[in-house]
Amino acid sequence: MTTISIIGSGNMATAIGNRAVQHGHTVELLSRNTATAKALADQLGNGTTVGTFGARPAGDIVIVAVLYAGAVDAVTQFGDALDGKTLVDITNPFNADASGVVTTPGNSISQQIAAAAPGSAHVIKAFNSIFGGVIAENKPVDLLFAGDNAEAKARFAEFVESLNMRALDAGGIGMAHALEWAGILLVGLAQNGAGFDVALGAKTTAI
């Protein structure tokens, strides 16, 4: 198994971190709120550590689990410490009433993060179209992701599959904006009868 680093210590960091440790991975938490990160590390157990915010992450896969408004700033603060890392943007840039997103095609949060990150870092959009509660249930589920670098995507997909999730590649980083809208679709389904334990997925049926 491997070490993954998570920037943040909120609900999604908790859900992803918990699923990771249940499947044998080691987690490092990197948060501005050290006290919250330490409490979460104790909760996750399994050797979970708390790193220094802005220092080089221990994991090759770094999950950016902060609110969208602070994601680019967080990556900027880490700067060259993210050289060579795979950055996983899980943010949902919803507008005030969750009826749309505040980004535009070609300017997703993932693409903004890529512009702020070192050139050797590779950005993947993922986890934003699945509720934290569904992740925490630790049941098989599809996970949609997008990114440009084939090697980084293969490494990320291997990690996802190790969590008993099916990794579904949606294409290049330009698809990140579509995945941001997928988050809106998911919320719409949840609010209109499907419930918050619903998940998006894909199924192939033989003809």
Protein Blocks (a to p, Z undefined) as FASTA:
>chain_A
ZZdddedjbfklmmmmmmmmmnopacddddfblmlmmmmmmmngnoiacddehiacfbfb
dcddbdfklmmmmmmmnmmmlgoiacddfbdcddfkopacfbdehiafklmmmmmmcfkb
ccddehklccfklmmnopacddddddfblklmmmmmmmmmmnopacddebjfklmmmmmm
mmmmmmmmmmnonopabccddddddZZ
